[in-house]
Amino acid sequence: MTTVSTHPPPPPPPPSNNTTTTASDVNQPPPPPLAIQSLQISEISFTGQTGGVPESALDDVGYPFQTPEDPSALFEKIGQVGEGTYGKVYKARNGKTGKLMALKRIRMKTEKDGFPITAMREIKLLQKLKHERIVQLQEIMVAKGSVYMVLEYMDHDLSGILGHPNFNFEPAHAKSLVKQMLEGLAYLHHMGILHRDIKGSNLLINNKGELKIADFGLARVFEKNRAHDYTNRVITLWYRPPELLLGATAYGPAVDIWSVGCIMLEFFTGKAAFSGVDEITQLDSIYKIMGTPSVENWPTVKELPWYAMVRPNENYVSKFKESYASLLSAGALELLEALLSMDPLKRPSAAEALNFDYFKTELPEAVMPANLLDIAGDWHEFESKQRKRQKGSNSSNTNNNKSKQETRPKAAPSLPSSSRP
């Protein structure tokens, strides 16, 4: 088995004189003055036996290779708990310590594509990030030509819990989870990192009720107080803010804040607040609740690239308070209205949101949902879908038509490296 140390790396080597500039490097803004930005892949240290992992599998990132042992010699795979464009995630037990871990197997494409950039981005970020609300990367394991990220194991994810047929969060529990989300984002944004895919399946929860943010494949480093040009094809559709749906490519932490607002509202309604099937219907879903944007409530909206192209046929008046006043406390309503401000400049930062009355003075106080211990088994989005498929295969067509659970949209696509970051 080959492992990668996650201890702080040594100073980077001096730059090579043979460095070449690709087309995607031209006209890019200078990197921000953050230590995380300067972390080089060559700084990741490997330990283990020497030998024959095919270097062509990872030659684009300059890994030093050693011959690994079979991961099954150390980890016993218990079951699969996740799957995506990145690969598969397994629940596993360390044979030496007995501790449960998550093995995230990175899907290698063709040899000419090299090591996936989204996986490399996630590894580099997780090596740097150390916070109680961020999932911890323990090591990198290379075995039989496959690369695994070894992560701390969390019993559930938020989508899986929300899909549980007999479990509902109490108001104090919902407050705790929203608070923990914001604490994690406040740390990320302070470190100059946008997550860009906050959604239920990327919010992991253990049986103690502790929440941790995971999956940094779409995350990007940003420089505070400076506009950046990024792709708007990020964030899963139901949690994507209106500025991205209208074509914005210069954005900041406010895009993550909108996603938190969507998830917070889902705690109280039991379903996704905005559930379009494409960008147009997603905008329409938002407008019907939050109202059609105008220069009065969003002064820069007309500057967005697709604003004129996708203008709705009718103007909607905001029905947010009318729709949710009976479900939400005064403090929750105030916070949600701020998190879901159509104009991103009017959304609070994560740190500012933590100072709202909802957390500071309004009762009940936040309480971690420790009653998750009472749930039988682990509940992740992947497992929930598997259970539904199994139930569907055992039911009649009539029963299938009675299903109330909405199908969640696929994750935002990851664009080629030649596109905007």
Rosetta blueprint (number, residue, H / E / L):
1 M L
2 T E
3 T E
4 V E
5 S L
6 T L
7 H L
8 P L
9 P L
10 P L
11 P L
12 P L
13 P L
14 P L
15 P L
16 S L
17 N L
18 N L
19 T L
20 T L
21 T L
22 T L
23 A H
24 S H
25 D H
26 V L
27 N L
28 Q L
29 P L
30 P L
31 P L
32 P L
33 P L
34 L L
35 A L
36 I L
37 Q L
38 S L
39 L L
40 Q L
41 I H
42 S H
43 E H
44 I L
45 S L
46 F E
47 T E
48 G L
49 Q L
50 T L
51 G L
52 G L
53 V L
54 P L
55 E H
56 S H
57 A H
58 L L
59 D H
60 D H
61 V H
62 G L
63 Y L
64 P L
65 F L
66 Q L
67 T L
68 P L
69 E L
70 D L
71 P H
72 S H
73 A H
74 L L
75 F E
76 E E
77 K E
78 I E
79 G E
80 Q E
81 V E
82 G E
83 E E
84 G E
85 T L
86 Y L
87 G E
88 K E
89 V E
90 Y E
91 K E
92 A E
93 R E
94 N E
95 G L
96 K L
97 T L
98 G L
99 K L
100 L E
101 M E
102 A E
103 L E
104 K E
105 R E
106 I E
107 R L
108 M L
109 K L
110 T L
111 E H
112 K H
113 D H
114 G L
115 F L
116 P L
117 I H
118 T H
119 A H
120 M H
121 R H
122 E H
123 I H
124 K H
125 L H
126 L H
127 Q H
128 K H
129 L L
130 K L
131 H L
132 E L
133 R L
134 I E
135 V L
136 Q L
137 L E
138 Q E
139 E E
140 I E
141 M E
142 V E
143 A E
144 K L
145 G L
146 S E
147 V E
148 Y E
149 M E
150 V E
151 L E
152 E E
153 Y L
154 M L
155 D L
156 H E
157 D E
158 L H
159 S H
160 G H
161 I H
162 L H
163 G L
164 H L
165 P L
166 N L
167 F L
168 N L
169 F L
170 E L
171 P H
172 A H
173 H H
174 A H
175 K H
176 S H
177 L H
178 V H
179 K H
180 Q H
181 M H
182 L H
183 E H
184 G H
185 L H
186 A H
187 Y H
188 L H
189 H H
190 H H
191 M L
192 G L
193 I E
194 L E
195 H L
196 R L
197 D L
198 I L
199 K L
200 G H
201 S H
202 N H
203 L E
204 L E
205 I E
206 N L
207 N L
208 K L
209 G L
210 E L
211 L E
212 K E
213 I E
214 A L
215 D L
216 F L
217 G L
218 L L
219 A L
220 R E
221 V E
222 F L
223 E L
224 K L
225 N L
226 R L
227 A L
228 H L
229 D L
230 Y L
231 T L
232 N L
233 R L
234 V L
235 I L
236 T L
237 L H
238 W H
239 Y H
240 R L
241 P L
242 P H
243 E H
244 L H
245 L H
246 L L
247 G L
248 A L
249 T L
250 A L
251 Y L
252 G L
253 P L
254 A H
255 V H
256 D H
257 I H
258 W H
259 S H
260 V H
261 G H
262 C H
263 I H
264 M H
265 L H
266 E H
267 F H
268 F H
269 T H
270 G L
271 K L
272 A L
273 A L
274 F L
275 S L
276 G L
277 V L
278 D L
279 E H
280 I H
281 T H
282 Q H
283 L H
284 D H
285 S H
286 I H
287 Y H
288 K H
289 I H
290 M H
291 G L
292 T L
293 P L
294 S L
295 V L
296 E L
297 N L
298 W L
299 P L
300 T L
301 V H
302 K H
303 E H
304 L L
305 P L
306 W L
307 Y L
308 A L
309 M L
310 V L
311 R L
312 P L
313 N L
314 E L
315 N L
316 Y L
317 V L
318 S L
319 K L
320 F H
321 K H
322 E H
323 S H
324 Y H
325 A L
326 S L
327 L L
328 L L
329 S L
330 A H
331 G H
332 A H
333 L H
334 E H
335 L H
336 L H
337 E H
338 A H
339 L H
340 L L
341 S L
342 M L
343 D L
344 P H
345 L H
346 K H
347 R L
348 P L
349 S L
350 A H
351 A H
352 E H
353 A H
354 L L
355 N L
356 F L
357 D H
358 Y H
359 F H
360 K H
361 T L
362 E L
363 L L
364 P L
365 E L
366 A L
367 V L
368 M L
369 P L
370 A H
371 N H
372 L H
373 L H
374 D H
375 I L
376 A L
377 G L
378 D L
379 W E
380 H L
381 E H
382 F H
383 E H
384 S H
385 K H
386 Q H
387 R H
388 K H
389 R H
390 Q H
391 K H
392 G H
393 S H
394 N L
395 S L
396 S L
397 N H
398 T H
399 N H
400 N H
401 N L
402 K L
403 S L
404 K L
405 Q L
406 E L
407 T L
408 R L
409 P L
410 K L
411 A L
412 A L
413 P L
414 S L
415 L L
416 P L
417 S L
418 S L
419 S L
420 R L
421 P L
